[in-house]
Amino acid sequence: MKIGDKLLKELTKRYEPDSTIDKKFGRYDLTFRTDGDGNPVMLFIGTRDAAGRINGNRFTRVTVRDAEGKVVKDHWDAKGRT
């Protein structure tokens, strides 16, 4: 599965720091965790079961910054099925 442009736009927003966010995006259920700055860093996308777990795919965000704090690289890596 590939993360599309619309979902990437949703994942570039800032959210509450150090929290877990549950959302609905189109036909998919999303759960993502944020870092201390409020940026999503781990994404679970798929369908939510009765226990609240996501059956689908897991992605992690890789952000590389230079010495001044500017973002050099920012992409999402697929980590497999959940």
PDB file of N, CA, C and O in Angstrom, chain B, residues numbered from 101:
ATOM      1  N   MET B 101       0.840  -1.178   0.000  1.00  0.00           N
ATOM      2  CA  MET B 101       0.000   0.000   0.000  1.00  0.00           C
ATOM      3  C   MET B 101       0.885   1.241   0.000  1.00  0.00           C
ATOM      4  O   MET B 101       1.939   1.267   0.635  1.00  0.00           O
ATOM      5  N   LYS B 102       0.453   2.246  -0.704  1.00  0.00           N
ATOM      6  CA  LYS B 102       1.190   3.498  -0.797  1.00  0.00           C
ATOM      7  C   LYS B 102       0.369   4.616  -0.159  1.00  0.00           C
ATOM      8  O   LYS B 102      -0.857   4.632  -0.265  1.00  0.00           O
ATOM      9  N   ILE B 103       1.047   5.542   0.499  1.00  0.00           N
ATOM     10  CA  ILE B 103       0.362   6.693   1.091  1.00  0.00           C
ATOM     11  C   ILE B 103       0.146   7.723  -0.010  1.00  0.00           C
ATOM     12  O   ILE B 103       1.100   8.170  -0.647  1.00  0.00           O
ATOM     13  N   GLY B 104      -1.106   8.097  -0.232  1.00  0.00           N
ATOM     14  CA  GLY B 104      -1.447   9.045  -1.286  1.00  0.00           C
ATOM     15  C   GLY B 104      -1.258  10.492  -0.860  1.00  0.00           C
ATOM     16  O   GLY B 104      -0.972  10.782   0.301  1.00  0.00           O
ATOM     17  N   ASP B 105      -1.422  11.393  -1.821  1.00  0.00           N
ATOM     18  CA  ASP B 105      -1.221  12.826  -1.572  1.00  0.00           C
ATOM     19  C   ASP B 105      -2.204  13.393  -0.556  1.00  0.00           C
ATOM     20  O   ASP B 105      -1.826  14.211   0.282  1.00  0.00           O
ATOM     21  N   LYS B 106      -3.468  12.965  -0.623  1.00  0.00           N
ATOM     22  CA  LYS B 106      -4.464  13.486   0.317  1.00  0.00           C
ATOM     23  C   LYS B 106      -4.141  13.064   1.746  1.00  0.00           C
ATOM     24  O   LYS B 106      -4.278  13.853   2.681  1.00  0.00           O
ATOM     25  N   LEU B 107      -3.711  11.814   1.909  1.00  0.00           N
ATOM     26  CA  LEU B 107      -3.352  11.333   3.244  1.00  0.00           C
ATOM     27  C   LEU B 107      -2.073  12.004   3.734  1.00  0.00           C
ATOM     28  O   LEU B 107      -1.963  12.328   4.917  1.00  0.00           O
ATOM     29  N   LEU B 108      -1.112  12.217   2.850  1.00  0.00           N
ATOM     30  CA  LEU B 108       0.111  12.927   3.246  1.00  0.00           C
ATOM     31  C   LEU B 108      -0.198  14.337   3.725  1.00  0.00           C
ATOM     32  O   LEU B 108       0.420  14.830   4.669  1.00  0.00           O
ATOM     33  N   LYS B 109      -1.157  14.986   3.071  1.00  0.00           N
ATOM     34  CA  LYS B 109      -1.555  16.328   3.494  1.00  0.00           C
ATOM     35  C   LYS B 109      -2.120  16.286   4.911  1.00  0.00           C
ATOM     36  O   LYS B 109      -1.852  17.179   5.715  1.00  0.00           O
ATOM     37  N   GLU B 110      -2.896  15.256   5.218  1.00  0.00           N
ATOM     38  CA  GLU B 110      -3.462  15.091   6.563  1.00  0.00           C
ATOM     39  C   GLU B 110      -2.352  14.810   7.590  1.00  0.00           C
ATOM     40  O   GLU B 110      -2.445  15.237   8.741  1.00  0.00           O
ATOM     41  N   LEU B 111      -1.318  14.098   7.171  1.00  0.00           N
ATOM     42  CA  LEU B 111      -0.240  13.717   8.085  1.00  0.00           C
ATOM     43  C   LEU B 111       0.822  14.803   8.263  1.00  0.00           C
ATOM     44  O   LEU B 111       1.706  14.656   9.107  1.00  0.00           O
ATOM     45  N   THR B 112       0.758  15.875   7.497  1.00  0.00           N
ATOM     46  CA  THR B 112       1.705  16.975   7.692  1.00  0.00           C
ATOM     47  C   THR B 112       1.193  17.993   8.699  1.00  0.00           C
ATOM     48  O   THR B 112       1.924  18.904   9.088  1.00  0.00           O
ATOM     49  N   LYS B 113      -0.064  17.846   9.124  1.00  0.00           N
ATOM     50  CA  LYS B 113      -0.616  18.752  10.134  1.00  0.00           C
ATOM     51  C   LYS B 113      -0.010  18.449  11.498  1.00  0.00           C
ATOM     52  O   LYS B 113       0.518  17.361  11.727  1.00  0.00           O
ATOM     53  N   ARG B 114      -0.094  19.422  12.397  1.00  0.00           N
ATOM     54  CA  ARG B 114       0.358  19.235  13.781  1.00  0.00           C
ATOM     55  C   ARG B 114      -0.832  18.844  14.643  1.00  0.00           C
ATOM     56  O   ARG B 114      -1.934  19.368  14.479  1.00  0.00           O
ATOM     57  N   TYR B 115      -0.594  17.924  15.555  1.00  0.00           N
ATOM     58  CA  TYR B 115      -1.624  17.451  16.468  1.00  0.00           C
ATOM     59  C   TYR B 115      -1.116  17.593  17.897  1.00  0.00           C
ATOM     60  O   TYR B 115      -0.039  18.144  18.125  1.00  0.00           O
ATOM     61  N   GLU B 116      -1.880  17.103  18.845  1.00  0.00           N
ATOM     62  CA  GLU B 116      -1.481  17.160  20.252  1.00  0.00           C
ATOM     63  C   GLU B 116      -0.196  16.347  20.446  1.00  0.00           C
ATOM     64  O   GLU B 116      -0.126  15.200  20.005  1.00  0.00           O
ATOM     65  N   PRO B 117       0.822  16.925  21.102  1.00  0.00           N
ATOM     66  CA  PRO B 117       2.097  16.212  21.292  1.00  0.00           C
ATOM     67  C   PRO B 117       1.942  14.944  22.129  1.00  0.00           C
ATOM     68  O   PRO B 117       1.111  14.873  23.034  1.00  0.00           O
ATOM     69  N   ASP B 118       2.761  13.949  21.806  1.00  0.00           N
ATOM     70  CA  ASP B 118       2.837  12.682  22.546  1.00  0.00           C
ATOM     71  C   ASP B 118       1.463  12.065  22.788  1.00  0.00           C
ATOM     72  O   ASP B 118       1.108  11.756  23.925  1.00  0.00           O
ATOM     73  N   SER B 119       0.699  11.889  21.727  1.00  0.00           N
ATOM     74  CA  SER B 119      -0.638  11.328  21.879  1.00  0.00           C
ATOM     75  C   SER B 119      -0.919  10.328  20.760  1.00  0.00           C
ATOM     76  O   SER B 119      -0.157  10.217  19.799  1.00  0.00           O
ATOM     77  N   THR B 120      -2.019   9.608  20.904  1.00  0.00           N
ATOM     78  CA  THR B 120      -2.502   8.681  19.893  1.00  0.00           C
ATOM     79  C   THR B 120      -3.822   9.227  19.362  1.00  0.00           C
ATOM     80  O   THR B 120      -4.740   9.507  20.132  1.00  0.00           O
ATOM     81  N   ILE B 121      -3.911   9.374  18.051  1.00  0.00           N
ATOM     82  CA  ILE B 121      -5.074   9.968  17.397  1.00  0.00           C
ATOM     83  C   ILE B 121      -5.777   8.892  16.571  1.00  0.00           C
ATOM     84  O   ILE B 121      -5.132   8.181  15.800  1.00  0.00           O
ATOM     85  N   ASP B 122      -7.091   8.770  16.727  1.00  0.00           N
ATOM     86  CA  ASP B 122      -7.913   7.866  15.925  1.00  0.00           C
ATOM     87  C   ASP B 122      -8.784   8.714  15.009  1.00  0.00           C
ATOM     88  O   ASP B 122      -9.472   9.627  15.463  1.00  0.00           O
ATOM     89  N   LYS B 123      -8.748   8.401  13.701  1.00  0.00           N
ATOM     90  CA  LYS B 123      -9.530   9.157  12.721  1.00  0.00           C
ATOM     91  C   LYS B 123     -10.095   8.207  11.682  1.00  0.00           C
ATOM     92  O   LYS B 123      -9.678   7.054  11.567  1.00  0.00           O
ATOM     93  N   LYS B 124     -11.048   8.719  10.938  1.00  0.00           N
ATOM     94  CA  LYS B 124     -11.588   8.030   9.772  1.00  0.00           C
ATOM     95  C   LYS B 124     -11.130   8.823   8.557  1.00  0.00           C
ATOM     96  O   LYS B 124     -11.275  10.045   8.529  1.00  0.00           O
ATOM     97  N   PHE B 125     -10.576   8.143   7.546  1.00  0.00           N
ATOM     98  CA  PHE B 125     -10.101   8.813   6.341  1.00  0.00           C
ATOM     99  C   PHE B 125     -10.633   8.034   5.142  1.00  0.00           C
ATOM    100  O   PHE B 125     -10.123   6.966   4.805  1.00  0.00           O
ATOM    101  N   GLY B 126     -11.662   8.581   4.506  1.00  0.00           N
ATOM    102  CA  GLY B 126     -12.280   7.870   3.388  1.00  0.00           C
ATOM    103  C   GLY B 126     -12.864   6.559   3.881  1.00  0.00           C
ATOM    104  O   GLY B 126     -13.664   6.548   4.816  1.00  0.00           O
ATOM    105  N   ARG B 127     -12.472   5.458   3.264  1.00  0.00           N
ATOM    106  CA  ARG B 127     -12.965   4.145   3.698  1.00  0.00           C
ATOM    107  C   ARG B 127     -12.038   3.480   4.702  1.00  0.00           C
ATOM    108  O   ARG B 127     -12.298   2.355   5.127  1.00  0.00           O
ATOM    109  N   TYR B 128     -10.963   4.154   5.089  1.00  0.00           N
ATOM    110  CA  TYR B 128      -9.977   3.590   6.008  1.00  0.00           C
ATOM    111  C   TYR B 128     -10.092   4.177   7.410  1.00  0.00           C
ATOM    112  O   TYR B 128     -10.494   5.326   7.592  1.00  0.00           O
ATOM    113  N   ASP B 129      -9.733   3.368   8.383  1.00  0.00           N
ATOM    114  CA  ASP B 129      -9.581   3.835   9.755  1.00  0.00           C
ATOM    115  C   ASP B 129      -8.100   4.102   9.972  1.00  0.00           C
ATOM    116  O   ASP B 129      -7.255   3.323   9.533  1.00  0.00           O
ATOM    117  N   LEU B 130      -7.784   5.205  10.652  1.00  0.00           N
ATOM    118  CA  LEU B 130      -6.397   5.579  10.926  1.00  0.00           C
ATOM    119  C   LEU B 130      -6.165   5.659  12.424  1.00  0.00           C
ATOM    120  O   LEU B 130      -7.036   6.095  13.177  1.00  0.00           O
ATOM    121  N   THR B 131      -4.998   5.240  12.842  1.00  0.00           N
ATOM    122  CA  THR B 131      -4.500   5.510  14.182  1.00  0.00           C
ATOM    123  C   THR B 131      -3.062   5.936  13.995  1.00  0.00           C
ATOM    124  O   THR B 131      -2.280   5.229  13.358  1.00  0.00           O
ATOM    125  N   PHE B 132      -2.701   7.089  14.547  1.00  0.00           N
ATOM    126  CA  PHE B 132      -1.303   7.490  14.473  1.00  0.00           C
ATOM    127  C   PHE B 132      -0.853   8.072  15.790  1.00  0.00           C
ATOM    128  O   PHE B 132      -1.638   8.624  16.561  1.00  0.00           O
ATOM    129  N   ARG B 133       0.451   7.928  16.025  1.00  0.00           N
ATOM    130  CA  ARG B 133       1.073   8.438  17.241  1.00  0.00           C
ATOM    131  C   ARG B 133       1.921   9.641  16.874  1.00  0.00           C
ATOM    132  O   ARG B 133       2.529   9.691  15.805  1.00  0.00           O
ATOM    133  N   THR B 134       1.953  10.616  17.786  1.00  0.00           N
ATOM    134  CA  THR B 134       2.702  11.842  17.527  1.00  0.00           C
ATOM    135  C   THR B 134       3.921  11.925  18.435  1.00  0.00           C
ATOM    136  O   THR B 134       3.971  11.297  19.493  1.00  0.00           O
ATOM    137  N   ASP B 135       4.903  12.714  18.003  1.00  0.00           N
ATOM    138  CA  ASP B 135       6.104  12.939  18.804  1.00  0.00           C
ATOM    139  C   ASP B 135       5.895  14.143  19.721  1.00  0.00           C
ATOM    140  O   ASP B 135       4.778  14.645  19.845  1.00  0.00           O
ATOM    141  N   GLY B 136       6.949  14.597  20.352  1.00  0.00           N
ATOM    142  CA  GLY B 136       6.870  15.721  21.279  1.00  0.00           C
ATOM    143  C   GLY B 136       6.501  17.036  20.629  1.00  0.00           C
ATOM    144  O   GLY B 136       6.038  17.953  21.307  1.00  0.00           O
ATOM    145  N   ASP B 137       6.700  17.145  19.310  1.00  0.00           N
ATOM    146  CA  ASP B 137       6.348  18.366  18.584  1.00  0.00           C
ATOM    147  C   ASP B 137       4.940  18.316  17.993  1.00  0.00           C
ATOM    148  O   ASP B 137       4.457  19.313  17.458  1.00  0.00           O
ATOM    149  N   GLY B 138       4.284  17.168  18.086  1.00  0.00           N
ATOM    150  CA  GLY B 138       2.941  17.029  17.528  1.00  0.00           C
ATOM    151  C   GLY B 138       2.914  16.510  16.107  1.00  0.00           C
ATOM    152  O   GLY B 138       1.860  16.516  15.472  1.00  0.00           O
ATOM    153  N   ASN B 139       4.052  16.059  15.589  1.00  0.00           N
ATOM    154  CA  ASN B 139       4.111  15.496  14.242  1.00  0.00           C
ATOM    155  C   ASN B 139       3.788  14.005  14.291  1.00  0.00           C
ATOM    156  O   ASN B 139       4.322  13.300  15.147  1.00  0.00           O
ATOM    157  N   PRO B 140       2.928  13.501  13.399  1.00  0.00           N
ATOM    158  CA  PRO B 140       2.687  12.057  13.350  1.00  0.00           C
ATOM    159  C   PRO B 140       3.975  11.316  12.988  1.00  0.00           C
ATOM    160  O   PRO B 140       4.674  11.707  12.053  1.00  0.00           O
ATOM    161  N   VAL B 141       4.292  10.246  13.726  1.00  0.00           N
ATOM    162  CA  VAL B 141       5.517   9.489  13.470  1.00  0.00           C
ATOM    163  C   VAL B 141       5.252   8.009  13.217  1.00  0.00           C
ATOM    164  O   VAL B 141       6.108   7.330  12.649  1.00  0.00           O
ATOM    165  N   MET B 142       4.102   7.490  13.619  1.00  0.00           N
ATOM    166  CA  MET B 142       3.746   6.102  13.356  1.00  0.00           C
ATOM    167  C   MET B 142       2.284   6.059  12.933  1.00  0.00           C
ATOM    168  O   MET B 142       1.426   6.664  13.575  1.00  0.00           O
ATOM    169  N   LEU B 143       2.007   5.339  11.847  1.00  0.00           N
ATOM    170  CA  LEU B 143       0.666   5.302  11.268  1.00  0.00           C
ATOM    171  C   LEU B 143       0.211   3.867  11.101  1.00  0.00           C
ATOM    172  O   LEU B 143       0.949   3.026  10.586  1.00  0.00           O
ATOM    173  N   PHE B 144      -1.010   3.590  11.541  1.00  0.00           N
ATOM    174  CA  PHE B 144      -1.685   2.326  11.280  1.00  0.00           C
ATOM    175  C   PHE B 144      -2.897   2.667  10.430  1.00  0.00           C
ATOM    176  O   PHE B 144      -3.699   3.520  10.810  1.00  0.00           O
ATOM    177  N   ILE B 145      -3.044   2.000   9.265  1.00  0.00           N
ATOM    178  CA  ILE B 145      -4.152   2.286   8.353  1.00  0.00           C
ATOM    179  C   ILE B 145      -4.783   0.973   7.913  1.00  0.00           C
ATOM    180  O   ILE B 145      -4.084   0.019   7.569  1.00  0.00           O
ATOM    181  N   GLY B 146      -6.105   0.934   7.929  1.00  0.00           N
ATOM    182  CA  GLY B 146      -6.833  -0.267   7.539  1.00  0.00           C
ATOM    183  C   GLY B 146      -8.247  -0.201   8.055  1.00  0.00           C
ATOM    184  O   GLY B 146      -8.881   0.853   8.022  1.00  0.00           O
ATOM    185  N   THR B 147      -8.752  -1.343   8.539  1.00  0.00           N
ATOM    186  CA  THR B 147     -10.090  -1.394   9.117  1.00  0.00           C
ATOM    187  C   THR B 147      -9.982  -1.747  10.590  1.00  0.00           C
ATOM    188  O   THR B 147      -9.206  -2.623  10.973  1.00  0.00           O
ATOM    189  N   ARG B 148     -10.754  -1.070  11.405  1.00  0.00           N
ATOM    190  CA  ARG B 148     -10.726  -1.276  12.855  1.00  0.00           C
ATOM    191  C   ARG B 148     -11.657  -2.436  13.218  1.00  0.00           C
ATOM    192  O   ARG B 148     -12.794  -2.489  12.749  1.00  0.00           O
ATOM    193  N   ASP B 149     -11.174  -3.368  14.057  1.00  0.00           N
ATOM    194  CA  ASP B 149     -12.015  -4.476  14.500  1.00  0.00           C
ATOM    195  C   ASP B 149     -12.797  -4.084  15.751  1.00  0.00           C
ATOM    196  O   ASP B 149     -12.712  -2.945  16.209  1.00  0.00           O
ATOM    197  N   ALA B 150     -13.551  -5.021  16.297  1.00  0.00           N
ATOM    198  CA  ALA B 150     -14.409  -4.740  17.453  1.00  0.00           C
ATOM    199  C   ALA B 150     -13.604  -4.349  18.689  1.00  0.00           C
ATOM    200  O   ALA B 150     -14.102  -3.620  19.547  1.00  0.00           O
ATOM    201  N   ALA B 151     -12.364  -4.825  18.786  1.00  0.00           N
ATOM    202  CA  ALA B 151     -11.515  -4.507  19.940  1.00  0.00           C
ATOM    203  C   ALA B 151     -10.796  -3.173  19.775  1.00  0.00           C
ATOM    204  O   ALA B 151     -10.117  -2.720  20.697  1.00  0.00           O
ATOM    205  N   GLY B 152     -10.935  -2.538  18.612  1.00  0.00           N
ATOM    206  CA  GLY B 152     -10.305  -1.245  18.380  1.00  0.00           C
ATOM    207  C   GLY B 152      -8.945  -1.319  17.719  1.00  0.00           C
ATOM    208  O   GLY B 152      -8.289  -0.291  17.543  1.00  0.00           O
ATOM    209  N   ARG B 153      -8.504  -2.516  17.347  1.00  0.00           N
ATOM    210  CA  ARG B 153      -7.213  -2.679  16.674  1.00  0.00           C
ATOM    211  C   ARG B 153      -7.379  -2.507  15.170  1.00  0.00           C
ATOM    212  O   ARG B 153      -8.431  -2.806  14.604  1.00  0.00           O
ATOM    213  N   ILE B 154      -6.325  -2.024  14.541  1.00  0.00           N
ATOM    214  CA  ILE B 154      -6.332  -1.820  13.090  1.00  0.00           C
ATOM    215  C   ILE B 154      -5.783  -3.063  12.401  1.00  0.00           C
ATOM    216  O   ILE B 154      -4.695  -3.533  12.732  1.00  0.00           O
ATOM    217  N   ASN B 155      -6.537  -3.592  11.442  1.00  0.00           N
ATOM    218  CA  ASN B 155      -6.057  -4.661  10.573  1.00  0.00           C
ATOM    219  C   ASN B 155      -5.727  -4.011   9.241  1.00  0.00           C
ATOM    220  O   ASN B 155      -6.624  -3.566   8.525  1.00  0.00           O
ATOM    221  N   GLY B 156      -4.448  -3.955   8.906  1.00  0.00           N
ATOM    222  CA  GLY B 156      -4.040  -3.280   7.680  1.00  0.00           C
ATOM    223  C   GLY B 156      -2.539  -3.146   7.607  1.00  0.00           C
ATOM    224  O   GLY B 156      -1.822  -4.143   7.698  1.00  0.00           O
ATOM    225  N   ASN B 157      -2.049  -1.924   7.444  1.00  0.00           N
ATOM    226  CA  ASN B 157      -0.624  -1.671   7.258  1.00  0.00           C
ATOM    227  C   ASN B 157      -0.094  -0.700   8.302  1.00  0.00           C
ATOM    228  O   ASN B 157      -0.831   0.108   8.868  1.00  0.00           O
ATOM    229  N   ARG B 158       1.229  -0.810   8.538  1.00  0.00           N
ATOM    230  CA  ARG B 158       1.905   0.076   9.481  1.00  0.00           C
ATOM    231  C   ARG B 158       2.992   0.843   8.735  1.00  0.00           C
ATOM    232  O   ARG B 158       3.711   0.275   7.913  1.00  0.00           O
ATOM    233  N   PHE B 159       3.105   2.132   9.027  1.00  0.00           N
ATOM    234  CA  PHE B 159       4.119   2.997   8.439  1.00  0.00           C
ATOM    235  C   PHE B 159       4.812   3.771   9.552  1.00  0.00           C
ATOM    236  O   PHE B 159       4.189   4.112  10.558  1.00  0.00           O
ATOM    237  N   THR B 160       6.096   4.048   9.373  1.00  0.00           N
ATOM    238  CA  THR B 160       6.818   4.915  10.303  1.00  0.00           C
ATOM    239  C   THR B 160       7.422   6.070   9.519  1.00  0.00           C
ATOM    240  O   THR B 160       7.799   5.921   8.357  1.00  0.00           O
ATOM    241  N   ARG B 161       7.508   7.212  10.168  1.00  0.00           N
ATOM    242  CA  ARG B 161       8.021   8.417   9.526  1.00  0.00           C
ATOM    243  C   ARG B 161       9.505   8.567   9.829  1.00  0.00           C
ATOM    244  O   ARG B 161       9.940   8.409  10.970  1.00  0.00           O
ATOM    245  N   VAL B 162      10.274   8.873   8.791  1.00  0.00           N
ATOM    246  CA  VAL B 162      11.700   9.135   8.930  1.00  0.00           C
ATOM    247  C   VAL B 162      11.918  10.615   8.640  1.00  0.00           C
ATOM    248  O   VAL B 162      11.647  11.084   7.534  1.00  0.00           O
ATOM    249  N   THR B 163      12.408  11.348   9.637  1.00  0.00           N
ATOM    250  CA  THR B 163      12.690  12.768   9.477  1.00  0.00           C
ATOM    251  C   THR B 163      14.145  13.005   9.836  1.00  0.00           C
ATOM    252  O   THR B 163      14.565  12.718  10.957  1.00  0.00           O
ATOM    253  N   VAL B 164      14.917  13.528   8.892  1.00  0.00           N
ATOM    254  CA  VAL B 164      16.327  13.846   9.111  1.00  0.00           C
ATOM    255  C   VAL B 164      16.462  15.360   9.090  1.00  0.00           C
ATOM    256  O   VAL B 164      16.018  16.024   8.154  1.00  0.00           O
ATOM    257  N   ARG B 165      17.080  15.894  10.135  1.00  0.00           N
ATOM    258  CA  ARG B 165      17.271  17.345  10.245  1.00  0.00           C
ATOM    259  C   ARG B 165      18.762  17.661  10.252  1.00  0.00           C
ATOM    260  O   ARG B 165      19.580  16.848  10.683  1.00  0.00           O
ATOM    261  N   ASP B 166      19.106  18.866   9.763  1.00  0.00           N
ATOM    262  CA  ASP B 166      20.500  19.303   9.802  1.00  0.00           C
ATOM    263  C   ASP B 166      20.790  19.946  11.157  1.00  0.00           C
ATOM    264  O   ASP B 166      19.935  19.952  12.043  1.00  0.00           O
ATOM    265  N   ALA B 167      21.984  20.481  11.311  1.00  0.00           N
ATOM    266  CA  ALA B 167      22.409  21.066  12.587  1.00  0.00           C
ATOM    267  C   ALA B 167      21.553  22.268  12.995  1.00  0.00           C
ATOM    268  O   ALA B 167      21.428  22.562  14.183  1.00  0.00           O
ATOM    269  N   GLU B 168      20.968  22.957  12.028  1.00  0.00           N
ATOM    270  CA  GLU B 168      20.139  24.129  12.314  1.00  0.00           C
ATOM    271  C   GLU B 168      18.680  23.767  12.574  1.00  0.00           C
ATOM    272  O   GLU B 168      17.872  24.638  12.895  1.00  0.00           O
ATOM    273  N   GLY B 169      18.338  22.493  12.437  1.00  0.00           N
ATOM    274  CA  GLY B 169      16.971  22.057  12.679  1.00  0.00           C
ATOM    275  C   GLY B 169      16.081  22.039  11.454  1.00  0.00           C
ATOM    276  O   GLY B 169      14.891  21.746  11.566  1.00  0.00           O
ATOM    277  N   LYS B 170      16.630  22.348  10.281  1.00  0.00           N
ATOM    278  CA  LYS B 170      15.843  22.305   9.048  1.00  0.00           C
ATOM    279  C   LYS B 170      15.710  20.859   8.582  1.00  0.00           C
ATOM    280  O   LYS B 170      16.638  20.062   8.720  1.00  0.00           O
ATOM    281  N   VAL B 171      14.550  20.535   8.032  1.00  0.00           N
ATOM    282  CA  VAL B 171      14.284  19.180   7.568  1.00  0.00           C
ATOM    283  C   VAL B 171      15.043  18.926   6.269  1.00  0.00           C
ATOM    284  O   VAL B 171      14.882  19.654   5.290  1.00  0.00           O
ATOM    285  N   VAL B 172      15.880  17.875   6.277  1.00  0.00           N
ATOM    286  CA  VAL B 172      16.627  17.478   5.090  1.00  0.00           C
ATOM    287  C   VAL B 172      15.860  16.385   4.346  1.00  0.00           C
ATOM    288  O   VAL B 172      15.714  16.442   3.125  1.00  0.00           O
ATOM    289  N   LYS B 173      15.366  15.382   5.096  1.00  0.00           N
ATOM    290  CA  LYS B 173      14.580  14.292   4.522  1.00  0.00           C
ATOM    291  C   LYS B 173      13.339  14.092   5.372  1.00  0.00           C
ATOM    292  O   LYS B 173      13.381  14.225   6.595  1.00  0.00           O
ATOM    293  N   ASP B 174      12.243  13.773   4.718  1.00  0.00           N
ATOM    294  CA  ASP B 174      10.999  13.493   5.421  1.00  0.00           C
ATOM    295  C   ASP B 174      10.183  12.544   4.550  1.00  0.00           C
ATOM    296  O   ASP B 174       9.624  12.953   3.532  1.00  0.00           O
ATOM    297  N   HIS B 175      10.116  11.274   4.954  1.00  0.00           N
ATOM    298  CA  HIS B 175       9.345  10.300   4.191  1.00  0.00           C
ATOM    299  C   HIS B 175       8.784   9.233   5.122  1.00  0.00           C
ATOM    300  O   HIS B 175       9.173   9.138   6.286  1.00  0.00           O
ATOM    301  N   TRP B 176       7.865   8.436   4.594  1.00  0.00           N
ATOM    302  CA  TRP B 176       7.219   7.364   5.343  1.00  0.00           C
ATOM    303  C   TRP B 176       7.700   6.022   4.812  1.00  0.00           C
ATOM    304  O   TRP B 176       7.713   5.801   3.601  1.00  0.00           O
ATOM    305  N   ASP B 177       8.101   5.115   5.720  1.00  0.00           N
ATOM    306  CA  ASP B 177       8.533   3.767   5.360  1.00  0.00           C
ATOM    307  C   ASP B 177       7.438   2.772   5.707  1.00  0.00           C
ATOM    308  O   ASP B 177       6.887   2.805   6.807  1.00  0.00           O
ATOM    309  N   ALA B 178       7.121   1.881   4.763  1.00  0.00           N
ATOM    310  CA  ALA B 178       6.163   0.809   5.026  1.00  0.00           C
ATOM    311  C   ALA B 178       6.847  -0.253   5.873  1.00  0.00           C
ATOM    312  O   ALA B 178       7.951  -0.691   5.551  1.00  0.00           O
ATOM    313  N   LYS B 179       6.199  -0.665   6.951  1.00  0.00           N
ATOM    314  CA  LYS B 179       6.772  -1.652   7.863  1.00  0.00           C
ATOM    315  C   LYS B 179       6.025  -2.977   7.843  1.00  0.00           C
ATOM    316  O   LYS B 179       6.357  -3.880   8.610  1.00  0.00           O
ATOM    317  N   GLY B 180       5.028  -3.111   6.985  1.00  0.00           N
ATOM    318  CA  GLY B 180       4.341  -4.389   6.841  1.00  0.00           C
ATOM    319  C   GLY B 180       2.913  -4.380   7.356  1.00  0.00           C
ATOM    320  O   GLY B 180       2.356  -3.339   7.705  1.00  0.00           O
ATOM    321  N   ARG B 181       2.340  -5.580   7.390  1.00  0.00           N
ATOM    322  CA  ARG B 181       0.948  -5.767   7.796  1.00  0.00           C
ATOM    323  C   ARG B 181       0.815  -5.757   9.312  1.00  0.00           C
ATOM    324  O   ARG B 181       1.748  -6.101  10.037  1.00  0.00           O
ATOM    325  N   THR B 182      -0.364  -5.357   9.773  1.00  0.00           N
ATOM    326  CA  THR B 182      -0.663  -5.410  11.208  1.00  0.00           C
ATOM    327  C   THR B 182      -1.845  -6.316  11.439  1.00  0.00           C
ATOM    328  O   THR B 182      -2.266  -6.503  12.580  1.00  0.00           O
TER     329      THR B 182
END
